[in-house]
Amino acid sequence: MKKVAILMGSDSDFGVMSKAISVLKKFEIPVEVHVYSAHRTPEKVAEFASNAKDNGVIIAGAGMAAALAGVVAGHTTLPVIGVPLKSNALEGVDALLSTVMMPSGIPVATVAIDGSKNAAYLAAQILAISDEELAKKVLESRQKQSAAVLAKDQELQEKARAL
């Protein structure tokens, strides 16, 4: 099975990005994790992305200028999923716009601000295209989510009847 690389611009991003690690481990997808900054370690980012053939998907989380996902995408043809991270100044809107506004031909799939869990689910879905066992796990996960919502609906119906 291919692995997923998770990059973050700072170790302070780990709290948010660790949620992606948890989801990927739930699916038994191997994970590689690094702190690389598009601005402070640009050579390392370029080297990693250029040599990331063993990965299936790269998830890159960064805040503020949020150039990490775009720089990674510029150095690989692997799917890159950007996670814009919330900052104090603009609540992550700056990172969202930086992540989503990529030039034609260098796509970065972008999830919600602090949406690392969805980045992991999307990575699992991408890998599941060519992995039947993983596809079954993704489907089972969806079915569990559906069952949980229906259980909450039943609880709500009972509360409403009791009023």
N, C-alpha and C positions, 0 to 999 in steps of 0.2 A: 504494500500500500504506500502511496505517496504520502509525504508528510506536509504539514502546514508550518510555515515560518511566521512567527509573530515578532514584529519589530515595533519598538516604541522610541520616541525621541528623547525620553528622559525616564529615569527609574521612578520618578513620581507618578508616571502614568500606569504603573503596575497594578494599582488598585482597580482601575477600570479594565485594563487589558487582561487581568487574571480571570475575569469572567469568561473570556473567549477560550482560555486554556482549559477551564473546567468543562465547557461544552465539548470541546474537541476530545478531551480525555473520556468523556461519557460515551462518545462514539468510537473510542479506541483508535483515534487517529494520532499518529506520532506528531509531536510538537517540538519545534526548535524556537527558542526565545532569545532575543538580543535587544540591547539598548544601543541604537545607532542614531546619530543626529544628522539630518540633512545639511545642517549648517556648520556643526562643530566637527563632524567626522565624514565629510562628503566622499573622501576617497574610499573609506571603509564601506559606506552605503553602496557605492558604485561597484566595488569589488564583490560584495555579498550578492547583490542583485544579478550581476553578470555571471556568477558561478552558482546560481541557485537551482540548477537543473534537477536536483534530487527532491526538490519541493514540488508540490502540486499547485499550491496557492500560497500567496504571501498576504498577510494581513499587516497593515501599517497604521499605527495609531500615533497621532501627533496633535498638539494644540497650537494655538496662535497662528503663525504663518502656515503651519501644517504642510510643509513641502515634502515631507518624507515619502508619502505614498506616490506622489508624482515623480520624484527622483527615482524611486525604485522602479516604477513603471517604465521610465525612460531607459532603463538598463536591462530589462527582461521582457520576454514575451509571455511569461507566466501570468495568470490572472492575479491582479492586485486588488485587494479590498481595502479601502481607506476608512479609518475610524476617526472622525473629527472629535477632538477632546475639548471638554469645557475648560475655559480659562476664566480668570476673574474679570478681565476687561470687557469682553463682549459675549460672555456666557457660551462661547463655542461657535457663535455664528461666523466669526472670522475663520475658524478652522474648517467649518462646513463649506464655506465659499471657496477657500483655498483648495480643498480636497476635490470638490465636485467640478470646478472650472478647469478641466484639462483640455489641452489642444487636440484637435482631430487626429486620430491615429494612435494616441497614447491614452487609452481608457483606464480609468480607475473606478471600479464599482464603489459606491459610497453608501454607507449606512448612516443612521441617525447619530446625532451628537451623543457621545458616550455609549454607542450601540455595539460594543464589542461582542456581545452574545449573538446578535444577528449576523455579525461578520463571520463568526464561527459556524453558525447554521448555514450561511450561504457557502462557505468553504466546503462544508460537508456535502451539500447538494452538488456542488461542482465536481467534487471527487466521486460522488455516487454515480455520475454519468457512466463511468467505466468500471464500477465496482458494485456488483450485484449484492454482495453481503452488506455493504455500507448503505446501499439504497434501501434495503429492508429495515435497517436500523433507523434511517431518516423517516421512513414511513411509519414505523412503530412510534417514534417520538411524536410525530404529528397526531397519531391516533390517541396517544396519552394526553396531549394538549386538548384535543377535542373532548375527550371524556371528562377532563377536569372542568372545562367550561360548562358542559351539560350537567355535571354534578352541582356546580355553583348555581346554575339556573334552577335546578330542582329545589335547592335550599331557599333560594329567593322566592320561589312560588309558594313554598310552605310558610315563609315569614309573611308574605302578602296575604295569604288566606287567614292567618292568625290575627290580622288587624281588625 
